[in-house]
Amino acid sequence: MRVSKRLWAAAVLLLLALSGCSPENTLHSPINSPYPAGAEAGNTLYSAFVKRSPKYLDPASSYSGDETPYTYNIYEPLYGYHYLKRPYELVPRAAAAIDPPVYLDARGRPLPADAPGEQIAHSVYDIRIRPGIRFQPHPAFARRPDGSYAYYPLSPADLEGRYAIPDFPETGTRELTADDYVYAFRRLASPRVVSPIYTLMASYVEGMKECGGPPAPARQALRRAAPEGAAPWLDLREPDGFTGVQALDAHTLRIRVKGKYPQFKYWLAMTFTAPVPWEADRFYSQPGMAAHDLSLNTWPVGTGPYMLVESLQNRRHVLARNPNYHGEPYPCEGEPGDREAGLLADCGKPTPFIDRAVFSVEKEAIPLTGKFMQGYYDVPQIERGEYGVAMLVAAADSADKARQYREHGIKLPTTIETANWYMGFNWLDPVVGKGDTPEQAEKNRKLRQAISIAFDWEEYVAVFENSQASVAYGPVPPGVLGYREPPEGINPVVYDVVDGKPVRKSIDVARRLLAEAGYPDGRNAKTGAPLVLYYDSMVGGGSNPQFDWMRRQMAKLGVQLDVRATDYNRFQDKMRSGSAQLFFWGWNADYPDAENFLFLLYGPNAKARTGGENAANYQNPEFDRLFEQMKYLDDGPEKERLIARMVAIVQRDAPWMFGYFPMSGGAYQQWVGNAKPTQMVRNTLQYMKIDAPLRQRKIDEWNRPVWWPLGLFALLLAAAVWPSYAALRRRERQTAFSAPAREEAP
């Protein structure tokens, strides 16, 4: 019996539709799983990356957030951050300790530790490196029995069929030495390497700017002699007069910094300054390597807890435990609440806890979230903090979502980022800026203060940030030395303290300040013309709820707001030229120090005049003087005192409406242990752990086969087939009865 092709097509489509439904009402299919069946039983963490693979894994070049899960777990900078403590605390990683620098005057004579910063000509950092640290197994270190290198030199024929590091079966290792850090600093200045940190390093590390000049004549000659498209290896071990970074012995590194720069230690916690073995640089510099996509950008070499063992571009990347890792103990201290959250249960145990981490590509966010809810991902994306925030918002909006997250035991901890968003007044503008006379300066200050009171940032956070942010009272965020909790740290220009809590001043106070500024009821007291202010936006025009909200805030005072919306490039041009009046911008800290926020208001950093990051072009001689004192101070009471004075100055001057500090949040399955969201700590993978048996049970429970769709499918198929079958049977009977009659006919 034959059944219609359309019928079978409908049946297949129905089955496919059933298999693609949500996990709560369909057959469990491994098609949604990013890993082979049964893999969930292993000690492996599964996460994702969106759309494309990380571009730069070379520590000298890497600066993007999506690269940090790899670089900070593969490489080992000298310093790092305590995983649990807040404010963030610098701790040694490859270094044996965090030793203070020795200060020298212009004649090279030692100065006391409390010498004024202006007297210090040189800061000398002698950093002791832990002995016994070894690089991961890698073919760059492999040697033959005679001591020669197994994979150097390689001919083009030797590279045939080799497109990944596992294609080189022989590996080796060696001990980390101070020379590997010297080599890394020299690479930052190398003409072969493009590093976003070079300019800053060259301004502080002695001799680095000269080291990064044009290639020496000998190197230029080597380039000319090289085949087209193949640049010869530059051996950066060769003496070249660069003494800013030196190896005093195998385990002592010396760095000479110009003047006093206490924040320099934070750069030593970034992978820019992670060690690079010369053998790896030479290995990847061989002809043909780049054509096979073999480089430090694709296959890094480090001493950290993990190593890259699989790399399929835009498909999958796998980190595995580095068998040579020395094992950093899990911390035994944290901030209040960490013990109750179970974050100290593994005190003193050697890390890492997880054997492997698999990162699979997801083209879109929706299927990623769906697979996370099925249990196939332990963490949606390790480096991103918006998933937890988005899920908290979804839970607040939907009782069903809240119930689902609760039933799945999903953990959604949050933290305030070391970042800020603020609305700035251009100090160069005659209306909202500094003012050209003392009288006008006072009027303009009162105008800025009035607007700062009228702008209800509590409402903005509730509406536009879904209450997943913290209203700012000053430029320094939580987690940074110098931040003060309310009520002590409130902005007294904008808030009163009522029952120990900050309460925004009434709009009547703002209207009084506005009148004193010369604009009663939002009109010029002399001309009667309405006051019109201009907001220069970094996004395009059209209907925008945020623009409407800003207009309503100004309308409370009778002030009109004209939005001048442009694209981001045009917005940046306005900021560089100092032609914007009001603007909205943000800043993510490179390191957790108040200096990295207060320098945004330091006069010599004015964007219109010097191209710096002082976008408001704010200038106050007292603030600048205090900043120049503060930037030389080490953490302590004196530094906190100066920060408090500087914050009070800008609260009164109001060059910014301080806006808010954004919140980030992690999203973790119930079987993920030791998970704590953080912005500064990038090597989080080594502290996390997986309860694999619990994961396996929950995945089976959440994706349990549901058989009733097959029964429904069978009934629908029978109902569809029965009419054809009945018609066929009738035709067969009619043929059987009529055949003899035809035979008897004359």
N, C-alpha and C positions, 0 to 999 in steps of 0.2 A: 504494500500500500504506500502511495506517495502522498506527502502532505505539502501543501503550498509553501513556496519559498518565503512568502511574506509571513506566513505563520511562524516558521522557524526563526526568521529574523526578529519578529516580535518577542518570541520566547527568549532569545539570546539577549536582546536589549533589556527585557524585564529582569533577567538574572544579573546583568551588569549593574542595573539600577539598584537592585537589592544589595549587591556587594559593595556599593559605594556610599551607602547611608551611614549615619552616625553610629559609633560603636555601641550605643545603648540599645539599638533596635535592629541589629543586623548580624549576619554571620561574621565571625572574626576572620579577617584575611590578612596574611603577612604582607600584603602589598603596601600597607601604610608604614611598616616597620623599616627604619633606616639601616637595620643590621640583620644578619642571618638569624633564623629561628634558633632559640636556645642561647644566643649570645648574652641575653640579659642576665644569665646566671653568673657571668664572670665579673671580676673586680675592675670594671670598665665604666667610665663616665661617658654618657652620650649627650652631645650638644649639637648646635647648628651654627652655620654662618649663612648670611643672606646674599644671594646673587653672585658674588665673586670672591675668589680667594684673596688672601692678603697680598699686597703688592711688594712690600719691602720687609724682609726678615733680616737683612743686614743691619746690625745694631747701629752703624753710623748713619743710616738713612731712615730707619723706621721711626715714625712719629704719629701714626694713625691708631685710633683706639681699637680697630678690628685686628691689628697685628699684635697687640699686647698679650693675649692669651698664649701666644707662641713664644714671643721674644723674652718675656719676663719669667717664663718657666724653663726655657732652654739656656739662656744666658744667666750669668751670676755677677751683677755689679758689686762693687765694694760694699755698698750700704743698701739698706732697704728700710721698710717701715714695719713696726710691730703690727701684727695682724689684727689684734683686738683692741689695743689702747686708743683712746680718744681724749684729748687732742692727739694727733698723730705723733708718734715718737720714732725718731731715727734709730735704727739698730744695725749692727754689722751683719753682712752676709759673707762675702769672701774675705773681708777684713777680719782681723783678730779682735779689734776693738775700734771704737770711734775716738781717736786721739786728737786733742786740740792742736792747732798749728802753733808754730814758733814765729813770733813777730820780729822783724828786723827793721832798722831805720835805713836811711838812704846810704849810709856807709857800711851796711851789713852787720851792725852791732845789734845783739839781742835786746828786745824791749820786754817789759813786764806784760803779763796777760791783760792787765787793765789799762794799758797805754791808750791814749786818745787815738782814734782812728786816723786822724790827719797826720800823725807822726809815723804811722806804719807805712813803710815803702814796699815791704815784701811780707807775704805770709807763706811759710814753708810747712807743708803737710808731709810728714813722714808716716806712711800708712803700712802697718805690718799685715802681711797676708798669711792666712792660715796655711801651715804646711800640710802636705798630703792630699790636697785637692787635685783631682785628675779630670782631664777632659773626657767626654763621652767617646766610645769607640767610633773611629772614623777612618776611612781609607787614606786620608791625608797623612796619617801617622804610621801607616803600615810599612814594615820593613822586611827586606829579604834576609836570609841567613847571613849574608855578608855585610849587613848593616845599611845597604842602600835602600832608597825608598821604592816600595813596590809599584807605586803609581806615579812616579815622576822620573824622567819625562815620559809622556804618553804620545804615541803617534795617532794620526786620524784613524788608522786601522784598529788601534787598541780601544778606541771609543765606540766602535760599531756595536749597536745594540744596547748601549749603556745610556739610559735616560733617567736614572734614579740612583741615589746613593746605595741602596741595597743591591744594585747590579755589580757593585765592587765587593767581592766576597771577603777579601783580606782587610782587616781593620787593625788599628793600634791605638795607643793613647800615650800620654805623658803627663807629668805633673804641671800644674799651673804655676807660673812664676811671675815676678814683677815685670819682666820684659814683655809679657803678653799685654799688660795694661799700657806700657810705653808704646807698643806697636799700635794699639787701638787709638791712642791719642794722635799718633802720627797719621793714621788713616783718615782721621777727621780733617786733617789739613792737606791730604793728598789731592792732587789735581785729578786723579781718577775717580774720586768719591764725591758725590754731592750730598752734603750733610746739612740739615736745617739748623744744627747747633754750632756750626763752625764759627760763625761771626761772633756769637756770644763768647765761646771759649777763647777765641783769639784775642778778645778784648781784655781777658783776665789772665790767661796762662802765659807766662813770660816766654817770649820767643816764638809763640805759635803763629802769629801773624806773618812773621818772616819765613817760617817753615812752610806756610801755605802759599808762598809766592809762586811765580812761574817755575816750571821744571828746570832743573839744572841742565847745562849744556850736554852733559853725558847722558842724561835721561832722554833729552830730545834726540840725540844721535841714535839711541836704542830704538826709539819710536820710528825714526826714518828707515832704519834697517829692517824693521819687522814687516812681515807680509801684510798685504792690504787686509784691513778688518781684524787684525790680530795684534793687540798691544802687548808688549812684553811685560813680564812681571816686574814691578818696582820693589826692590828689596828695601823695605823701610827700616831694617835693622842697621843699615849703613850709617856711620857717623855723618851728621850734617850740621853740627853746631847747635842743634836744638837741645837746650838743657832745661827747659821748663818742666819736663817730665823725665825722670831718670829712675833706673833700677840701681839702688845702692848695693843690694845683694839679691839673691834669689827670692827672698820673701819680704823685701822692704822697698816700697815705692815712694819716691819723693816728687811732690808737685809744688812748683813755685808759682804763687799767685801775686799779681800786682796789687799793692795796697792791702786793705782789709776788706774781705767780702765774705761775711759769715754764711751767706746763703750758698756759697760754693759747695758745701757738703751735700746739699740736696741734689745737685747735678750728678754727684757720685752715686746716687741711688737710681739713676736712670740707665737704661741699656745703651745710651750713647757712649758711655765710658766703660762698657763691659769688655772683658778681655777678648782679643782676637789672636789666635795662634798664627804665626807666620806661615806654618806649613799649610794651613787651610787656604790662606790668601794665595799662596803659590800654586796649590793644587787646582784651584778654580780659575787661575789666570792662564792655564794652558790652552793652546789653540783648539777650538772645537767644543770647549766646555759650554760657552754661551749658546752656541747653536743647539746644544742638547739640553738647554735650560738648566744647567748645573752651575749654581753660584751660591753665595751666601744669602742672596735674597730668596732662594727657593729651598736650600738645604743648609741651615745654620749649624754652627759647631760651637758648643758651649760646655760649661761645667755644672749647669743647673740640674734640677731634679728630673727633668724630662728631656727626651730627644725626639726629633722628627723621624719616624720610621716609614711613613707612607705619605705621599703627596700627589694627589690627582687634581690638577688644577680645575677649579670651579666644580669639583665633585666631592672630594673627601680628603681630609688631612688627619693623620693619626699621630699622637704623641705616646711614647712608651717610657716607662721608668728607665732612667739612666743607671745602668748597673754600676757605674763608677761614682755615683753621687755619695757624698760624705754623710748625709743625713742630718738635717737641722731638726732640733727637738721642737715639738709643739709647745706654744707658750703656756705659761702657768698663771699669767695675770691678764686682766682685761679691764673693761669699764664696768660700772654698776649694771647689774642685770645679766651679764654674760654667764655667770655661774648658774643662775636660775634658768637660763636658756639652754643649758647643757653644753656651752662652748668651751668649758674648761675640763671636760671629762678626760681628755687625752693628754693632759699635762705631762710634759717630759718625754712623750713617745716620739721616736724618730719619724720624720716625714720624708717622702710623701706616703700617703695611705693608699692611693689609687694606682693601679698598675698601668692602665691605659686610658687615654681620652680620645674619643672619636668625634670629629667635627664634620658633619655632613651638610651639603648645600641644600638650602631651601629657597626657592625662587620668590615665594611670597610669604607674608606674615600669617595669613589665615591657615594654610595647611601646617605651618610650624606650630601654631597654637593648638590646632587639633591633635597633632601627634603628641604634644606635651600633655594634653588632657588624657590621651590614651596610655600615657606612661612610657612612651617610646623615647622621649627626651627627658633627662634628669634635670637639666637647666636649659631654658630656651636658647639664650646666648650668654656666655659667661661674662663678656665684657660690657654688656649693655644693661642699664638700670631702668629702662622704661617699661619692661614687661611686667615687673611687679607692680609698678605704679598703675599701669593700665588695667591690671586685673583687680586692684583695689577699687579703682573707679567703677569698673564693671560690676563688682560685688555691691557697691553702694547704690548703683542704679537698678540692679535686678536681684530680686530675692532668689530667683532660680539659680543665677550665677553664684551667689553667695553660698547657697546650699551645696551646689556642685563642688565648689572649691573646698568647702568644709568637709564634705564627705570624702573627697580625695586626699584630705590631709595636707593640702598645698600650703607651704610656708611663704609668707609675703612680708618679710622684714624690710624696713625702710631706713634711710639715713639722709641727712642733709648734705648736699654736695659742697665741696670747697669751690664754689662758683657763685656768681651773682648776676642778677639782671637789674638794671637801673634805668631811670629816665633822666637824661642829662640836660642842663641848660648851658648853652654856648657862652662862655665867659667873654667872648669877643663881641657878642651881640649888644647893641645899645639899650635894648629894652629889658632883657632878662640876664644880661651879663654883668660884668664888674661895675660898669659906670665910669664916666670920665671925670667926675668930681666926687669928693667925699659925700656931699649931699645926695647926689644921684646914686652913688654906691649903696647908701643906706636905704633909699627908696627901692632900688632893684632887689636888695636883699629881702625886704619885706614882701615884695611881690613873689619872689621864689618861695618864701616861707608860707605865704597864703595858699599858693598852689599846692605845696607839699601837704598842707593840712586837708585841702579839698579832695585830693586824689585818695580815694579809699582803697588802699592796696589789700586790705583784708577782703574786700568784696572781689577785687580782681583775682586774688588767689582762689577764692571759693568758686568763681564762675569760670575762669579761663584755665586755671591749673587744677581744677577739681579738688581743691583743698590739699593738694599734694606738693606743697611748698611752704616755706616759712617766711613771714613778712620780715623785712630787714629794717633795723633801726640805725644801721651804719654800714660802712663798706666791708667790715671784717666778718666772715661767716663762722658758724660753729665749727669746732674741730681744729681751730687755729688759735694759737696763743694770742691773746689780746681781745678775743670775743668775750663779752660779758652778757650773761643771761639777764632777761628782764626780771624785776623792774630796774635793777641797777644799770643795765645797759640800754635803756630806752632812749629815744631821741626826745629830749625835753621841749624842743621847739614844736613838735608835732603831737606829742602824747602827754597826758597826765597819768598819774598813778592813782588808781581807785581800788581800795581793798587789796592792795599789793599787786594789781594787774594793770598793764598799760591800756589806756582808753584814749582813742583819737580825740583831739580837741574839737570843740563844736565848730560848726560852720560860721557862727557869729564871730569867733576869734579870727577866722580867716578873712571874713569881710572887713573887720576892723583893720587888719594888717593891709588889706588891699586898698582901703581908703587912705591909710597913712602913706602908702606907696604912690598916691596920686591918682588912683582909679576907683573912686567911690561908685559902687554898683556896676563896676566893670566899664566905666567911661572915664576918659581923660578929664581931669578936673579943670583944665585950662580950656580945652577946645570942645568938650562934650562928645568927642568922637568915641565910638565903641573901641574897646581894646581887642585887637585881633592878634592872636599868637599863631605861629606856624609850626606844625609838627612834621618833621621830615622822616618819612617811613622808609624802611629798607625792603618793603614788599610792595607789589603793584597795587593799583587802585581798585575801584569797584566797591561793592557792598562788603563791609568788613565789620563784624560785631565789635572788635576791639577799638576801631576808630569811633564807632558810635558811643561806646562806653567812655572813651576819653573826652569826647565832646560833652557828654552829660556831666562829667566831673567839672569841667570848666564852666558849664552853664550854672552850676551852683553859685558861682561868683558873678555871674553875668558876663563872663568873658567868652569870646568866640574863639573856636579852634579851627583853623584851616589846615587840612591834611594835604601835604605835598608828597604823594606816593610815587616812588620810582623803583627801578630794579636795584639789586644790591650793588652792582658796579657803579651806577650813578650815585647811589647813597655814599659809597666810599669816597667818590670824588668830592662830594660836598663836605664830608668830614675832613678830608685832607686840606681843603681850601678854607675851612672854617666858616662856611656860608650857611650851615644849618642853624636853626634856632633852638628847637627842642628835638630830642632824638631818644631812641630806646635801644640799648645795647647791653651786652653781657660779657662776662669774662670767666674762663675756666683757669684755675690756678695750675701752674706747672709744679709748684711745691707748696706745702702747707705752712707758709710763713706770711705774717701780716704785710711784710714788705711787698709781696707779690700782688697785693690789692691796693695798698696805699700809694704805690708808685703810679697808679692810674690817676692820681690827683696831684702828683709832683710837678711843679711848674716847668722845670727844664725838659719834661717829657711831653710838652704840649704838642698835639698832633699837627696843628696848622703851622707851627713854627719849626718844629724839629722832626716831625714824622713819628713821634713817639706814641705811646698808648694813652696819654691823657687826652681823651676824646673831647672832654668838656673845655679844654684849654684853660683850666682853672689855675689860678696863681694867687698864693697867699704867702707873703714872706715868712711869717711865723711858722706856718705849716711846713714850708720848704726847709727852714732851719731845723725844725724838729725831725723831719724825715732824714736829713743828712746826719743827724746824731743817731737816730734809731737804726738806720741801716747798718751801722757798725757794731751794734750791740748783739751780744749773744743772748739767748733766751734767759729770762730772769725778771725779777721785780722791776728793775730800772727800765727794761724794755717795755713791760706792760704799762708802766706809768706814762711813758712817752706816747705809746699807742693811744691810751685813753685821752690824753691831751689833744692829739691830732684828730681823733674821732670827734671830740667836742667842737673843735674848730670847724670841721666840715658840716657838722650838724647845724651849727649856727649860720654858716655861710650858705648852706643849701645849694651847692653846685649840682647836686643830684637829688632826685627823689629816689630813695635807696631801694625801692622796689621789693624784691624778694630773693631768697636763696632757694634754688630748685631742689627738689627731692628726687632721689633715685631709690629704687627698690628691687630686691632680688625676688625671683620666683623659683622655688625649689620644691622638688618632690619630697614626700615625707621620709624617704629612705636616704636622702642626702644629709650628711652630718657635717657639723662645723662650718656651716654656711653663714657668712656675714657680709652684707653688702658694703662696698667701700669704693671710693673713687681713687684713692692714692695707692692702695696696696694692689699691685697688678699680678703678683705671683700667688693668687688665691688657690689655684688648683692643687698645690702641694699640701694645703691644710684640709681640704675637703675629703670626705670619705663616703663610701657607698655601702648600704646594707643590701647586697645583691639578692639574698633569699627573699627578703621582704618585697623587693622590686618584682621579682619573678611571680610571687603570689598575687600581687596587685595587678600586674599586667594580665595575668590569666583571669582574674576576677572581673576586671573592667572590660575585657574583650572576650568574654565567655560566649561560645557559639550559641546562637538562638536559632532553633530549627523550624519554628513555625513559618517563616517566609518560604521554606522549601515546600511545606504542605500547601500553602496558599498558591505557590507557583504551580504545583502539580494539579490543583483544582482548576486554576485558570487555564492551564494547558489542556486538561481534559475537556473543559467547557468549550474551548476553542476548537478542539479536534473532533468532538462528538458529532456535530452536524455533518462534517465531511465524511466521517466514518459511516454514519447512518445512511447518508445519500448513496455512498458507494455500495453498501449492502443491499439497498433496494434495487439499485441498477443490476447488481449481480443476480438477484432473484428473478427479476424481469427477464433477463437474458436467458436464464435456465428454462423458464416456462415457455418462452416464445420460440425457442430454437426448433422443436419438433414440428410446430405448426408451419413454419416456413418450409420444412422439408416435405410436408404432405401437399403443399400447394401445387397445382398443375403447371 
